Amino acid sequence: MRFSVHPPITNASGPNSVTYAELERLARSDAGAVVTKSMTHCPRTGNPEPRLRERLHNNIGSLNSMGLPNLGYHEYAQIIPKLKEYKKPVIASIASARCSHNLAPIEQYREIALTMAHAGADLLELNLSCPNLEEVPISMDPQSVRQVLKAVMKEVKIPVGVKLSPYNNTPKLFEEIAQILLDFEIAYVATINSEPLTLDIDVKTKTKVIRPNEGYGGLGGPAVLPIALAEVHRFYKFFQKHNAQISVWGVGGILKAEDAIKHFLAGASVIQIGTLYLWEGPAAFAKLWAGIQEWLHANGYTCVEELVGTVRDL
Ligand SMILES: Cc1cc2nc3c(=O)[nH]c(=O)nc-3n(C[C@H](O)[C@H](O)[C@H](O)COP(=O)(O)O)c2cc1C
């Protein structure tokens, strides 16, 4: 099921997308759709502070181990109808995490997905790839990915996308996961979530820059652009090869129009911005879209679609 977003730019789930005030700011912005913070079954306060270094040295990116702080899905079921008043698609990002109810992850996804569809979400983004929880992300286990998709897609009638971790060094796992996405004919794959288990050190204080998980966290921003491009391109080629109607949404490393153009060339038809949104706030959407349009015009294109997946081998 194809789903179009115009302009083809949204926020990436997480940064400043937790509360109603934050989500409303996104709804008022020039983003083509609003993506919520990944919501879980129970509300979560997340990991101990400091858990986010917004700017790493030399602006190479952001590092976080937030631990999915969010209001819990019941609260988002109240928020979604209010966001819909802004007449742009609302995308509910859903995750699972250990909680006091002891519900199995598959049940958590299923129950939240049903509630979000009922609340009026236009699309679901199943975050299978949070790098900052105790448990190994579901995206690393093909059988669990299949079970979650089966449970959700059996009951939910709105389009479903998935958000994945990078598979850059695990080509066999990539193939297995891509095949499952094909089997379920999902609407889109958003790639990548933060690059997991990365570390930065402050040489003045000689300490790690974030506290949780012994300082290891997920990397976003310019440093991950080549990783994201590779993932986008591999999924794009895989879906092309199998004539699948699954879109690839490019996430990772986009700071300026040229970065977005690279994502489109690699095969993304929609892009999402995380670290850029952290750094520049809602004004980032209009600025980025203007830059993209300027580039298209200067290079003889009339729309983004003409560019998608057209990168050539050397
Ligand atoms: C503070 C912060 C919180 C995040 N929380 C989530 C989240 O809840 N769900 C999710 O799918 N990704 C989350 N991410 C990952 C981003 O959505 C995005 O995939 C990643 O940052 C790469 O994009 P970027 O290079 O534009 O930052 C988070 C990222 C940051 C920086």
The ligand as an ORCA input file, in Angstrom:
! r2SCAN-3c Opt
* xyz 0 1
  C      17.205     12.115     20.956
  C      16.832     11.036     19.979
  C      15.758     10.217     20.245
  C      15.385      9.222     19.330
  N      14.294      8.451     19.590
  C      13.840      7.590     18.642
  C      12.605      6.917     18.814
  O      11.902      7.060     19.812
  N      12.195      6.094     17.818
  C      12.916      5.896     16.657
  O      12.470      5.151     15.771
  N      14.104      6.528     16.480
  C      14.563      7.372     17.436
  N      15.715      8.071     17.220
  C      16.486      7.833     15.975
  C      16.096      8.856     14.900
  O      14.738      8.761     14.574
  C      16.945      8.660     13.627
  O      16.692      7.365     13.132
  C      18.450      8.798     13.857
  O      18.730      9.874     14.732
  C      19.186      9.032     12.533
  O      18.715     10.199     11.912
  P      19.528     11.602     11.941
  O      20.893     11.333     11.402
  O      18.716     12.537     11.104
  O      19.587     12.033     13.374
  C      16.127      9.058     18.133
  C      17.219      9.894     17.871
  C      17.583     10.870     18.771
  C      18.738     11.766     18.456
*
